[in-house]
Amino acid sequence: MNPLQDRVAIITGAAGALGQACVAHFSKLGAQVIAVDLDAAALQKLPSTAGTYACDLTKESAVREAFQTIHGDHGRIDILANVAGGFAMGPRVEETALDDWLDMFQINAVTAWLSCAQVLPIMREANFGRIINIGARAVRRPGARMAPYCTSKAAVVTLTEVLALECADTGITVNCILPGTIDTPRNRTDMPNADHSRWVPPSDLAIVIGQLADPDNTSVNGATVPVYGRS
Ligand SMILES: NC(=O)c1ccc[n+]([C@@H]2O[C@H](COP(=O)([O-])OP(=O)(O)OC[C@H]3O[C@@H](n4cnc5c(N)ncnc54)[C@H](OP(=O)(O)O)[C@@H]3O)[C@@H](O)[C@H]2O)c1
């Protein structure tokens, strides 16, 4: 029996490195995978989806429209994996431009918050839901010149913990993973001399996200799970 058989699972950032791994793994687990990302052309190339929806997840009205359409098209939303996000190095804190600070909060924290806000009424009505957010190891081990990234991912962790409290008396769980450096093509290009074997494969992260999405996993709520590979 596939643990996610017939469950409708939205994966945001589905066209990215981790998103693609989640699409493949959730399909293997039997879910109807709904892929959401910025780029419609990139979404079209994904195999094994039950639907693709292009949407800028930083725009409240666009997120509302996309999620209402998904709900109308598929009749339910059981799982939300908020994979959309991004990273930028910057200068020191006192040299950081406001726009660069806000960009990191938009792409990491606002995308997760707006998506959660759209699915929660649907999940509350069904008294069932699994939400998995993506933080980063940088929340626990921050680096210099990356304050907007580290603090925006810290906001994702705290959002997870608040939502878990707000959902404590329901069938909804909200958890978060903290990936270490992911073995992606972009990271290999940016860090050619690193030991890539120590990085965490996207497929391993997808397995953990799938476990947090399992309907039988009823008691893990508000957790922050480190997934660092061997680094
Ligand atoms: N890579 C790492 O080492 C690492 C480490 C720790 C945590 N993480 C986190 O893990 C997640 C996945 O990382 P990844 O390496 O797979 O990143 P990725 O390949 O860049 O994938 C992220 C996806 O999200 C999309 N996206 C960005 N902004 C969006 C928006 N406003 N609306 C809709 N979609 C949007 C991107 O689209 P575009 O490409 O068109 O912008 C991209 O397809 C992210 O949350 C990231 O912060 C990554």
The ligand as a MOL file (V3000), in Angstrom:
LIG
                    3D

  0  0  0     0  0            999 V3000
M  V30 BEGIN CTAB
M  V30 COUNTS 48 52 0 0 0
M  V30 BEGIN ATOM
M  V30 1 N 20.4780 24.3990 -2.1490 0
M  V30 2 C 20.8840 24.3240 -0.8710 0
M  V30 3 O 22.0600 24.0030 -0.5690 0
M  V30 4 C 19.8980 24.6020 0.2450 0
M  V30 5 C 20.3330 24.5230 1.5840 0
M  V30 6 C 19.4220 24.7590 2.6050 0
M  V30 7 C 18.1020 25.0750 2.2960 0
M  V30 8 N 17.7310 25.1550 0.9870 0 CHG=1
M  V30 9 C 16.3270 25.4640 0.7020 0
M  V30 10 O 15.7490 24.3400 0.0560 0
M  V30 11 C 14.7400 24.7900 -0.8790 0
M  V30 12 C 15.0400 24.2160 -2.2620 0
M  V30 13 O 16.3640 24.5790 -2.6440 0
M  V30 14 P 16.8880 24.2780 -4.1160 0
M  V30 15 O 18.3640 24.2140 -4.0520 0
M  V30 16 O 16.1130 23.1640 -4.7140 0 CHG=-1
M  V30 17 O 16.5060 25.6540 -4.8400 0
M  V30 18 P 16.1300 25.9280 -6.3720 0
M  V30 19 O 16.6910 24.8690 -7.2490 0
M  V30 20 O 16.5050 27.3490 -6.6460 0
M  V30 21 O 14.5370 25.7750 -6.3660 0
M  V30 22 C 13.6950 26.7290 -5.7880 0
M  V30 23 C 12.5270 26.9120 -6.6930 0
M  V30 24 O 11.6380 27.8740 -6.1100 0
M  V30 25 C 11.2140 28.7370 -7.1490 0
M  V30 26 N 10.7750 30.0200 -6.6390 0
M  V30 27 C 11.5490 31.0110 -6.1570 0
M  V30 28 N 10.8120 32.0820 -5.8460 0
M  V30 29 C 9.5290 31.7640 -6.1300 0
M  V30 30 C 8.3040 32.4730 -6.0590 0
M  V30 31 N 8.2590 33.7460 -5.6300 0
M  V30 32 N 7.1830 31.8490 -6.4460 0
M  V30 33 C 7.2300 30.5760 -6.9140 0
M  V30 34 N 8.3560 29.8520 -7.0060 0
M  V30 35 C 9.5080 30.4420 -6.6290 0
M  V30 36 C 12.4260 28.8820 -8.0500 0
M  V30 37 O 12.0760 29.4090 -9.2900 0
M  V30 38 P 13.2000 30.2270 -10.1670 0
M  V30 39 O 14.3610 29.2870 -10.3270 0
M  V30 40 O 12.4770 30.5320 -11.4420 0
M  V30 41 O 13.5540 31.4220 -9.3490 0
M  V30 42 C 12.9350 27.4530 -8.0760 0
M  V30 43 O 12.3180 26.7070 -9.1220 0
M  V30 44 C 14.7500 26.2930 -0.8070 0
M  V30 45 O 13.7630 26.7270 0.1060 0
M  V30 46 C 16.1300 26.6070 -0.2770 0
M  V30 47 O 16.2080 27.8580 0.3760 0
M  V30 48 C 18.5850 24.9260 -0.0410 0
M  V30 END ATOM
M  V30 BEGIN BOND
M  V30 1 1 1 2
M  V30 2 2 2 3
M  V30 3 1 2 4
M  V30 4 1 4 5
M  V30 5 2 4 48
M  V30 6 2 5 6
M  V30 7 1 6 7
M  V30 8 2 7 8
M  V30 9 1 8 9
M  V30 10 1 8 48
M  V30 11 1 9 10
M  V30 12 1 9 46
M  V30 13 1 10 11
M  V30 14 1 11 12
M  V30 15 1 11 44
M  V30 16 1 12 13
M  V30 17 1 13 14
M  V30 18 2 14 15
M  V30 19 1 14 16
M  V30 20 1 14 17
M  V30 21 1 17 18
M  V30 22 2 18 19
M  V30 23 1 18 20
M  V30 24 1 18 21
M  V30 25 1 21 22
M  V30 26 1 22 23
M  V30 27 1 23 24
M  V30 28 1 23 42
M  V30 29 1 24 25
M  V30 30 1 25 26
M  V30 31 1 25 36
M  V30 32 1 26 27
M  V30 33 1 26 35
M  V30 34 2 27 28
M  V30 35 1 28 29
M  V30 36 1 29 30
M  V30 37 2 29 35
M  V30 38 1 30 31
M  V30 39 2 30 32
M  V30 40 1 32 33
M  V30 41 2 33 34
M  V30 42 1 34 35
M  V30 43 1 36 37
M  V30 44 1 36 42
M  V30 45 1 37 38
M  V30 46 2 38 39
M  V30 47 1 38 40
M  V30 48 1 38 41
M  V30 49 1 42 43
M  V30 50 1 44 45
M  V30 51 1 44 46
M  V30 52 1 46 47
M  V30 END BOND
M  V30 END CTAB
M  END
